[in-house]
Amino acid sequence: MTRVEYSLMFIFGTLCIAAAFAPLEESIRIAAVGTLFGFTAGIWVSHLVQVLQRASGARTADIAG
């Protein structure tokens, strides 16, 4: 699952940068960059929570075992 998450973060991050420099009307550019950055940050936070849960589960198994 992490390859998919990293790929999505890369894609949305790249699109975010591309939208920031796109020759669009300012309000459309701001909305596009904000939306794409939100997707990127959301995927990153989801990935971070997943990694922390996995580490917590491994630690709990070590303590119990």
N, CA, C and O atoms as a Maestro MAE file, in Angstrom:
{
 s_m_m2io_version
 :::
 2.0.0
}

f_m_ct {
 s_m_title
 :::
 protein
 m_atom[260] {
  # First column is atom index #
  i_m_mmod_type
  r_m_x_coord
  r_m_y_coord
  r_m_z_coord
  i_m_residue_number
  s_m_chain_name
  s_m_pdb_residue_name
  s_m_pdb_atom_name
  i_m_atomic_number
  :::
  1 25 0.818 -1.197 0.000 1 A "MET " " N  " 7
  2 3 0.000 0.000 0.000 1 A "MET " " CA " 6
  3 2 0.864 1.263 0.000 1 A "MET " " C  " 6
  4 15 0.437 2.295 -0.519 1 A "MET " " O  " 8
  5 25 2.046 1.202 0.561 2 A "THR " " N  " 7
  6 3 2.861 2.413 0.631 2 A "THR " " CA " 6
  7 2 3.325 2.883 -0.748 2 A "THR " " C  " 6
  8 15 3.488 4.085 -0.960 2 A "THR " " O  " 8
  9 25 3.536 1.973 -1.677 3 A "ARG " " N  " 7
  10 3 3.922 2.397 -3.033 3 A "ARG " " CA " 6
  11 2 2.810 3.214 -3.676 3 A "ARG " " C  " 6
  12 15 3.063 4.209 -4.355 3 A "ARG " " O  " 8
  13 25 1.601 2.785 -3.456 4 A "VAL " " N  " 7
  14 3 0.454 3.524 -3.993 4 A "VAL " " CA " 6
  15 2 0.369 4.899 -3.343 4 A "VAL " " C  " 6
  16 15 0.147 5.901 -4.023 4 A "VAL " " O  " 8
  17 25 0.544 4.943 -2.040 5 A "GLU " " N  " 7
  18 3 0.489 6.231 -1.324 5 A "GLU " " CA " 6
  19 2 1.601 7.162 -1.789 5 A "GLU " " C  " 6
  20 15 1.358 8.340 -2.050 5 A "GLU " " O  " 8
  21 25 2.804 6.647 -1.892 6 A "TYR " " N  " 7
  22 3 3.913 7.478 -2.354 6 A "TYR " " CA " 6
  23 2 3.685 7.961 -3.780 6 A "TYR " " C  " 6
  24 15 3.982 9.108 -4.113 6 A "TYR " " O  " 8
  25 25 3.156 7.075 -4.618 7 A "SER " " N  " 7
  26 3 2.875 7.462 -5.998 7 A "SER " " CA " 6
  27 2 1.823 8.568 -6.053 7 A "SER " " C  " 6
  28 15 1.978 9.541 -6.792 7 A "SER " " O  " 8
  29 25 0.759 8.417 -5.274 8 A "LEU " " N  " 7
  30 3 -0.288 9.442 -5.247 8 A "LEU " " CA " 6
  31 2 0.237 10.763 -4.692 8 A "LEU " " C  " 6
  32 15 -0.109 11.832 -5.194 8 A "LEU " " O  " 8
  33 25 1.074 10.690 -3.653 9 A "MET " " N  " 7
  34 3 1.660 11.922 -3.109 9 A "MET " " CA " 6
  35 2 2.521 12.609 -4.164 9 A "MET " " C  " 6
  36 15 2.479 13.831 -4.306 9 A "MET " " O  " 8
  37 25 3.298 11.829 -4.899 10 A "PHE " " N  " 7
  38 3 4.144 12.397 -5.944 10 A "PHE " " CA " 6
  39 2 3.304 13.023 -7.061 10 A "PHE " " C  " 6
  40 15 3.588 14.129 -7.520 10 A "PHE " " O  " 8
  41 25 2.273 12.301 -7.487 11 A "ILE " " N  " 7
  42 3 1.421 12.809 -8.570 11 A "ILE " " CA " 6
  43 2 0.724 14.097 -8.153 11 A "ILE " " C  " 6
  44 15 0.787 15.094 -8.872 11 A "ILE " " O  " 8
  45 25 0.058 14.087 -6.998 12 A "PHE " " N  " 7
  46 3 -0.666 15.279 -6.565 12 A "PHE " " CA " 6
  47 2 0.286 16.431 -6.232 12 A "PHE " " C  " 6
  48 15 -0.041 17.593 -6.475 12 A "PHE " " O  " 8
  49 25 1.454 16.116 -5.681 13 A "GLY " " N  " 7
  50 3 2.439 17.163 -5.406 13 A "GLY " " CA " 6
  51 2 2.946 17.807 -6.686 13 A "GLY " " C  " 6
  52 15 3.095 19.026 -6.761 13 A "GLY " " O  " 8
  53 25 3.210 16.985 -7.688 14 A "THR " " N  " 7
  54 3 3.655 17.501 -8.979 14 A "THR " " CA " 6
  55 2 2.572 18.355 -9.633 14 A "THR " " C  " 6
  56 15 2.853 19.428 -10.166 14 A "THR " " O  " 8
  57 25 1.330 17.867 -9.586 15 A "LEU " " N  " 7
  58 3 0.223 18.644 -10.134 15 A "LEU " " CA " 6
  59 2 0.024 19.960 -9.376 15 A "LEU " " C  " 6
  60 15 -0.340 20.975 -9.971 15 A "LEU " " O  " 8
  61 25 0.261 19.937 -8.090 16 A "CYS " " N  " 7
  62 3 0.150 21.147 -7.267 16 A "CYS " " CA " 6
  63 2 1.174 22.192 -7.718 16 A "CYS " " C  " 6
  64 15 0.842 23.368 -7.865 16 A "CYS " " O  " 8
  65 25 2.399 21.765 -7.932 17 A "ILE " " N  " 7
  66 3 3.445 22.680 -8.397 17 A "ILE " " CA " 6
  67 2 3.137 23.179 -9.799 17 A "ILE " " C  " 6
  68 15 3.319 24.358 -10.102 17 A "ILE " " O  " 8
  69 25 2.667 22.271 -10.656 18 A "ALA " " N  " 7
  70 3 2.321 22.668 -12.024 18 A "ALA " " CA " 6
  71 2 1.177 23.679 -12.022 18 A "ALA " " C  " 6
  72 15 1.198 24.642 -12.788 18 A "ALA " " O  " 8
  73 25 0.193 23.466 -11.176 19 A "ALA " " N  " 7
  74 3 -0.943 24.396 -11.096 19 A "ALA " " CA " 6
  75 2 -0.509 25.751 -10.555 19 A "ALA " " C  " 6
  76 15 -1.076 26.778 -10.927 19 A "ALA " " O  " 8
  77 25 0.488 25.760 -9.683 20 A "ALA " " N  " 7
  78 3 0.954 27.025 -9.117 20 A "ALA " " CA " 6
  79 2 1.570 27.927 -10.184 20 A "ALA " " C  " 6
  80 15 1.492 29.151 -10.087 20 A "ALA " " O  " 8
  81 25 2.177 27.324 -11.195 21 A "PHE " " N  " 7
  82 3 2.818 28.110 -12.242 21 A "PHE " " CA " 6
  83 2 2.003 28.166 -13.540 21 A "PHE " " C  " 6
  84 15 2.457 28.722 -14.540 21 A "PHE " " O  " 8
  85 25 0.813 27.593 -13.516 22 A "ALA " " N  " 7
  86 3 -0.026 27.564 -14.712 22 A "ALA " " CA " 6
  87 2 -0.563 28.961 -15.027 22 A "ALA " " C  " 6
  88 15 -0.849 29.741 -14.118 22 A "ALA " " O  " 8
  89 25 -0.695 29.267 -16.300 23 A "PRO " " N  " 7
  90 3 -1.218 30.586 -16.687 23 A "PRO " " CA " 6
  91 2 -2.754 30.620 -16.604 23 A "PRO " " C  " 6
  92 15 -3.448 30.727 -17.616 23 A "PRO " " O  " 8
  93 25 -3.249 30.527 -15.386 24 A "LEU " " N  " 7
  94 3 -4.689 30.539 -15.147 24 A "LEU " " CA " 6
  95 2 -5.065 31.814 -14.410 24 A "LEU " " C  " 6
  96 15 -4.205 32.535 -13.903 24 A "LEU " " O  " 8
  97 25 -6.359 32.075 -14.360 25 A "GLU " " N  " 7
  98 3 -6.837 33.193 -13.558 25 A "GLU " " CA " 6
  99 2 -6.464 32.917 -12.099 25 A "GLU " " C  " 6
  100 15 -6.467 31.768 -11.656 25 A "GLU " " O  " 8
  101 25 -6.146 33.971 -11.365 26 A "GLU " " N  " 7
  102 3 -5.612 33.810 -10.015 26 A "GLU " " CA " 6
  103 2 -6.530 33.008 -9.098 26 A "GLU " " C  " 6
  104 15 -6.053 32.137 -8.370 26 A "GLU " " O  " 8
  105 25 -7.820 33.276 -9.114 27 A "SER " " N  " 7
  106 3 -8.734 32.568 -8.213 27 A "SER " " CA " 6
  107 2 -8.811 31.070 -8.563 27 A "SER " " C  " 6
  108 15 -8.901 30.225 -7.672 27 A "SER " " O  " 8
  109 25 -8.776 30.757 -9.848 28 A "ILE " " N  " 7
  110 3 -8.793 29.344 -10.263 28 A "ILE " " CA " 6
  111 2 -7.491 28.672 -9.855 28 A "ILE " " C  " 6
  112 15 -7.503 27.535 -9.382 28 A "ILE " " O  " 8
  113 25 -6.375 29.358 -10.031 29 A "ARG " " N  " 7
  114 3 -5.075 28.804 -9.648 29 A "ARG " " CA " 6
  115 2 -5.013 28.554 -8.144 29 A "ARG " " C  " 6
  116 15 -4.513 27.519 -7.704 29 A "ARG " " O  " 8
  117 25 -5.520 29.501 -7.357 30 A "ILE " " N  " 7
  118 3 -5.515 29.341 -5.899 30 A "ILE " " CA " 6
  119 2 -6.366 28.142 -5.488 30 A "ILE " " C  " 6
  120 15 -5.959 27.352 -4.636 30 A "ILE " " O  " 8
  121 25 -7.536 28.005 -6.086 31 A "ALA " " N  " 7
  122 3 -8.412 26.875 -5.768 31 A "ALA " " CA " 6
  123 2 -7.772 25.549 -6.167 31 A "ALA " " C  " 6
  124 15 -7.842 24.573 -5.419 31 A "ALA " " O  " 8
  125 25 -7.154 25.511 -7.334 32 A "ALA " " N  " 7
  126 3 -6.523 24.272 -7.801 32 A "ALA " " CA " 6
  127 2 -5.351 23.883 -6.913 32 A "ALA " " C  " 6
  128 15 -5.219 22.721 -6.530 32 A "ALA " " O  " 8
  129 25 -4.508 24.841 -6.590 33 A "VAL " " N  " 7
  130 3 -3.345 24.547 -5.741 33 A "VAL " " CA " 6
  131 2 -3.806 24.116 -4.355 33 A "VAL " " C  " 6
  132 15 -3.266 23.163 -3.794 33 A "VAL " " O  " 8
  133 25 -4.789 24.800 -3.799 34 A "GLY " " N  " 7
  134 3 -5.296 24.435 -2.474 34 A "GLY " " CA " 6
  135 2 -5.890 23.033 -2.450 34 A "GLY " " C  " 6
  136 15 -5.656 22.266 -1.516 34 A "GLY " " O  " 8
  137 25 -6.653 22.709 -3.473 35 A "THR " " N  " 7
  138 3 -7.267 21.382 -3.548 35 A "THR " " CA " 6
  139 2 -6.210 20.291 -3.710 35 A "THR " " C  " 6
  140 15 -6.249 19.276 -3.014 35 A "THR " " O  " 8
  141 25 -5.275 20.499 -4.619 36 A "LEU " " N  " 7
  142 3 -4.229 19.496 -4.844 36 A "LEU " " CA " 6
  143 2 -3.323 19.344 -3.626 36 A "LEU " " C  " 6
  144 15 -2.908 18.236 -3.286 36 A "LEU " " O  " 8
  145 25 -3.018 20.473 -2.969 37 A "PHE " " N  " 7
  146 3 -2.205 20.385 -1.754 37 A "PHE " " CA " 6
  147 2 -2.971 19.660 -0.654 37 A "PHE " " C  " 6
  148 15 -2.386 18.897 0.114 37 A "PHE " " O  " 8
  149 25 -4.274 19.896 -0.578 38 A "GLY " " N  " 7
  150 3 -5.093 19.191 0.408 38 A "GLY " " CA " 6
  151 2 -5.077 17.689 0.194 38 A "GLY " " C  " 6
  152 15 -4.972 16.922 1.150 38 A "GLY " " O  " 8
  153 25 -5.182 17.263 -1.073 39 A "PHE " " N  " 7
  154 3 -5.088 15.835 -1.374 39 A "PHE " " CA " 6
  155 2 -3.726 15.287 -0.962 39 A "PHE " " C  " 6
  156 15 -3.641 14.225 -0.346 39 A "PHE " " O  " 8
  157 25 -2.668 16.008 -1.302 40 A "THR " " N  " 7
  158 3 -1.312 15.558 -0.973 40 A "THR " " CA " 6
  159 2 -1.128 15.441 0.535 40 A "THR " " C  " 6
  160 15 -0.620 14.432 1.025 40 A "THR " " O  " 8
  161 25 -1.538 16.462 1.266 41 A "ALA " " N  " 7
  162 3 -1.395 16.455 2.725 41 A "ALA " " CA " 6
  163 2 -2.265 15.376 3.356 41 A "ALA " " C  " 6
  164 15 -1.845 14.724 4.312 41 A "ALA " " O  " 8
  165 25 -3.466 15.182 2.835 42 A "GLY " " N  " 7
  166 3 -4.348 14.148 3.371 42 A "GLY " " CA " 6
  167 2 -3.776 12.760 3.200 42 A "GLY " " C  " 6
  168 15 -3.849 11.939 4.114 42 A "GLY " " O  " 8
  169 25 -3.213 12.493 2.050 43 A "ILE " " N  " 7
  170 3 -2.593 11.186 1.816 43 A "ILE " " CA " 6
  171 2 -1.385 11.014 2.728 43 A "ILE " " C  " 6
  172 15 -1.155 9.928 3.258 43 A "ILE " " O  " 8
  173 25 -0.613 12.081 2.912 44 A "TRP " " N  " 7
  174 3 0.568 12.006 3.769 44 A "TRP " " CA " 6
  175 2 0.166 11.735 5.219 44 A "TRP " " C  " 6
  176 15 0.775 10.893 5.881 44 A "TRP " " O  " 8
  177 25 -0.841 12.431 5.713 45 A "VAL " " N  " 7
  178 3 -1.297 12.219 7.093 45 A "VAL " " CA " 6
  179 2 -1.850 10.809 7.259 45 A "VAL " " C  " 6
  180 15 -1.586 10.152 8.266 45 A "VAL " " O  " 8
  181 25 -2.613 10.343 6.281 46 A "SER " " N  " 7
  182 3 -3.137 8.981 6.322 46 A "SER " " CA " 6
  183 2 -1.995 7.967 6.373 46 A "SER " " C  " 6
  184 15 -2.049 7.005 7.139 46 A "SER " " O  " 8
  185 25 -0.981 8.180 5.573 47 A "HIS " " N  " 7
  186 3 0.184 7.295 5.565 47 A "HIS " " CA " 6
  187 2 0.896 7.332 6.922 47 A "HIS " " C  " 6
  188 15 1.292 6.290 7.445 47 A "HIS " " O  " 8
  189 25 1.056 8.520 7.485 48 A "LEU " " N  " 7
  190 3 1.719 8.654 8.782 48 A "LEU " " CA " 6
  191 2 0.945 7.922 9.871 48 A "LEU " " C  " 6
  192 15 1.547 7.228 10.689 48 A "LEU " " O  " 8
  193 25 -0.365 8.062 9.897 49 A "VAL " " N  " 7
  194 3 -1.184 7.370 10.892 49 A "VAL " " CA " 6
  195 2 -1.055 5.856 10.720 49 A "VAL " " C  " 6
  196 15 -0.946 5.123 11.703 49 A "VAL " " O  " 8
  197 25 -1.068 5.394 9.479 50 A "GLN " " N  " 7
  198 3 -0.936 3.968 9.207 50 A "GLN " " CA " 6
  199 2 0.414 3.437 9.699 50 A "GLN " " C  " 6
  200 15 0.474 2.360 10.294 50 A "GLN " " O  " 8
  201 25 1.479 4.172 9.459 51 A "VAL " " N  " 7
  202 3 2.809 3.747 9.910 51 A "VAL " " CA " 6
  203 2 2.874 3.723 11.437 51 A "VAL " " C  " 6
  204 15 3.437 2.799 12.023 51 A "VAL " " O  " 8
  205 25 2.302 4.734 12.073 52 A "LEU " " N  " 7
  206 3 2.311 4.774 13.540 52 A "LEU " " CA " 6
  207 2 1.468 3.647 14.141 52 A "LEU " " C  " 6
  208 15 1.855 3.070 15.157 52 A "LEU " " O  " 8
  209 25 0.338 3.330 13.539 53 A "GLN " " N  " 7
  210 3 -0.478 2.213 14.018 53 A "GLN " " CA " 6
  211 2 0.261 0.895 13.865 53 A "GLN " " C  " 6
  212 15 0.211 0.041 14.750 53 A "GLN " " O  " 8
  213 25 0.939 0.733 12.756 54 A "ARG " " N  " 7
  214 3 1.706 -0.492 12.521 54 A "ARG " " CA " 6
  215 2 2.836 -0.611 13.549 54 A "ARG " " C  " 6
  216 15 3.081 -1.696 14.076 54 A "ARG " " O  " 8
  217 25 3.517 0.491 13.832 55 A "ALA " " N  " 7
  218 3 4.601 0.465 14.819 55 A "ALA " " CA " 6
  219 2 4.060 0.199 16.226 55 A "ALA " " C  " 6
  220 15 4.672 -0.527 17.010 55 A "ALA " " O  " 8
  221 25 2.919 0.788 16.528 56 A "SER " " N  " 7
  222 3 2.302 0.574 17.835 56 A "SER " " CA " 6
  223 2 1.874 -0.888 17.995 56 A "SER " " C  " 6
  224 15 2.056 -1.481 19.059 56 A "SER " " O  " 8
  225 25 1.311 -1.454 16.944 57 A "GLY " " N  " 7
  226 3 0.910 -2.848 16.987 57 A "GLY " " CA " 6
  227 2 2.090 -3.785 17.159 57 A "GLY " " C  " 6
  228 15 2.004 -4.776 17.885 57 A "GLY " " O  " 8
  229 25 3.190 -3.473 16.494 58 A "ALA " " N  " 7
  230 3 4.410 -4.284 16.623 58 A "ALA " " CA " 6
  231 2 4.971 -4.178 18.030 58 A "ALA " " C  " 6
  232 15 5.448 -5.171 18.580 58 A "ALA " " O  " 8
  233 25 4.923 -2.996 18.622 59 A "ARG " " N  " 7
  234 3 5.428 -2.817 19.993 59 A "ARG " " CA " 6
  235 2 4.539 -3.554 20.983 59 A "ARG " " C  " 6
  236 15 5.033 -4.179 21.921 59 A "ARG " " O  " 8
  237 25 3.223 -3.481 20.775 60 A "THR " " N  " 7
  238 3 2.289 -4.196 21.665 60 A "THR " " CA " 6
  239 2 2.515 -5.683 21.572 60 A "THR " " C  " 6
  240 15 2.464 -6.377 22.587 60 A "THR " " O  " 8
  241 25 2.765 -6.194 20.376 61 A "ALA " " N  " 7
  242 3 3.024 -7.630 20.208 61 A "ALA " " CA " 6
  243 2 4.326 -8.034 20.887 61 A "ALA " " C  " 6
  244 15 4.414 -9.124 21.454 61 A "ALA " " O  " 8
  245 25 5.341 -7.168 20.837 62 A "ASP " " N  " 7
  246 3 6.619 -7.454 21.496 62 A "ASP " " CA " 6
  247 2 6.445 -7.479 23.004 62 A "ASP " " C  " 6
  248 15 7.020 -8.333 23.679 62 A "ASP " " O  " 8
  249 25 5.660 -6.555 23.542 63 A "ILE " " N  " 7
  250 3 5.462 -6.484 24.994 63 A "ILE " " CA " 6
  251 2 4.654 -7.692 25.474 63 A "ILE " " C  " 6
  252 15 4.973 -8.297 26.498 63 A "ILE " " O  " 8
  253 25 3.606 -8.034 24.722 64 A "ALA " " N  " 7
  254 3 2.740 -9.147 25.115 64 A "ALA " " CA " 6
  255 2 3.415 -10.494 24.903 64 A "ALA " " C  " 6
  256 15 3.137 -11.449 25.628 64 A "ALA " " O  " 8
  257 25 4.293 -10.575 23.923 65 A "GLY " " N  " 7
  258 3 4.880 -11.864 23.545 65 A "GLY " " CA " 6
  259 2 6.077 -12.187 24.315 65 A "GLY " " C  " 6
  260 15 6.679 -13.241 24.107 65 A "GLY " " O  " 8
  :::
 }
 m_bond[259] {
  # First column is bond index #
  i_m_from
  i_m_to
  i_m_order
  :::
  1 1 2 1
  2 2 3 1
  3 3 4 2
  4 3 5 1
  5 5 6 1
  6 6 7 1
  7 7 8 2
  8 7 9 1
  9 9 10 1
  10 10 11 1
  11 11 12 2
  12 11 13 1
  13 13 14 1
  14 14 15 1
  15 15 16 2
  16 15 17 1
  17 17 18 1
  18 18 19 1
  19 19 20 2
  20 19 21 1
  21 21 22 1
  22 22 23 1
  23 23 24 2
  24 23 25 1
  25 25 26 1
  26 26 27 1
  27 27 28 2
  28 27 29 1
  29 29 30 1
  30 30 31 1
  31 31 32 2
  32 31 33 1
  33 33 34 1
  34 34 35 1
  35 35 36 2
  36 35 37 1
  37 37 38 1
  38 38 39 1
  39 39 40 2
  40 39 41 1
  41 41 42 1
  42 42 43 1
  43 43 44 2
  44 43 45 1
  45 45 46 1
  46 46 47 1
  47 47 48 2
  48 47 49 1
  49 49 50 1
  50 50 51 1
  51 51 52 2
  52 51 53 1
  53 53 54 1
  54 54 55 1
  55 55 56 2
  56 55 57 1
  57 57 58 1
  58 58 59 1
  59 59 60 2
  60 59 61 1
  61 61 62 1
  62 62 63 1
  63 63 64 2
  64 63 65 1
  65 65 66 1
  66 66 67 1
  67 67 68 2
  68 67 69 1
  69 69 70 1
  70 70 71 1
  71 71 72 2
  72 71 73 1
  73 73 74 1
  74 74 75 1
  75 75 76 2
  76 75 77 1
  77 77 78 1
  78 78 79 1
  79 79 80 2
  80 79 81 1
  81 81 82 1
  82 82 83 1
  83 83 84 2
  84 83 85 1
  85 85 86 1
  86 86 87 1
  87 87 88 2
  88 87 89 1
  89 89 90 1
  90 90 91 1
  91 91 92 2
  92 91 93 1
  93 93 94 1
  94 94 95 1
  95 95 96 2
  96 95 97 1
  97 97 98 1
  98 98 99 1
  99 99 100 2
  100 99 101 1
  101 101 102 1
  102 102 103 1
  103 103 104 2
  104 103 105 1
  105 105 106 1
  106 106 107 1
  107 107 108 2
  108 107 109 1
  109 109 110 1
  110 110 111 1
  111 111 112 2
  112 111 113 1
  113 113 114 1
  114 114 115 1
  115 115 116 2
  116 115 117 1
  117 117 118 1
  118 118 119 1
  119 119 120 2
  120 119 121 1
  121 121 122 1
  122 122 123 1
  123 123 124 2
  124 123 125 1
  125 125 126 1
  126 126 127 1
  127 127 128 2
  128 127 129 1
  129 129 130 1
  130 130 131 1
  131 131 132 2
  132 131 133 1
  133 133 134 1
  134 134 135 1
  135 135 136 2
  136 135 137 1
  137 137 138 1
  138 138 139 1
  139 139 140 2
  140 139 141 1
  141 141 142 1
  142 142 143 1
  143 143 144 2
  144 143 145 1
  145 145 146 1
  146 146 147 1
  147 147 148 2
  148 147 149 1
  149 149 150 1
  150 150 151 1
  151 151 152 2
  152 151 153 1
  153 153 154 1
  154 154 155 1
  155 155 156 2
  156 155 157 1
  157 157 158 1
  158 158 159 1
  159 159 160 2
  160 159 161 1
  161 161 162 1
  162 162 163 1
  163 163 164 2
  164 163 165 1
  165 165 166 1
  166 166 167 1
  167 167 168 2
  168 167 169 1
  169 169 170 1
  170 170 171 1
  171 171 172 2
  172 171 173 1
  173 173 174 1
  174 174 175 1
  175 175 176 2
  176 175 177 1
  177 177 178 1
  178 178 179 1
  179 179 180 2
  180 179 181 1
  181 181 182 1
  182 182 183 1
  183 183 184 2
  184 183 185 1
  185 185 186 1
  186 186 187 1
  187 187 188 2
  188 187 189 1
  189 189 190 1
  190 190 191 1
  191 191 192 2
  192 191 193 1
  193 193 194 1
  194 194 195 1
  195 195 196 2
  196 195 197 1
  197 197 198 1
  198 198 199 1
  199 199 200 2
  200 199 201 1
  201 201 202 1
  202 202 203 1
  203 203 204 2
  204 203 205 1
  205 205 206 1
  206 206 207 1
  207 207 208 2
  208 207 209 1
  209 209 210 1
  210 210 211 1
  211 211 212 2
  212 211 213 1
  213 213 214 1
  214 214 215 1
  215 215 216 2
  216 215 217 1
  217 217 218 1
  218 218 219 1
  219 219 220 2
  220 219 221 1
  221 221 222 1
  222 222 223 1
  223 223 224 2
  224 223 225 1
  225 225 226 1
  226 226 227 1
  227 227 228 2
  228 227 229 1
  229 229 230 1
  230 230 231 1
  231 231 232 2
  232 231 233 1
  233 233 234 1
  234 234 235 1
  235 235 236 2
  236 235 237 1
  237 237 238 1
  238 238 239 1
  239 239 240 2
  240 239 241 1
  241 241 242 1
  242 242 243 1
  243 243 244 2
  244 243 245 1
  245 245 246 1
  246 246 247 1
  247 247 248 2
  248 247 249 1
  249 249 250 1
  250 250 251 1
  251 251 252 2
  252 251 253 1
  253 253 254 1
  254 254 255 1
  255 255 256 2
  256 255 257 1
  257 257 258 1
  258 258 259 1
  259 259 260 2
  :::
 }
}
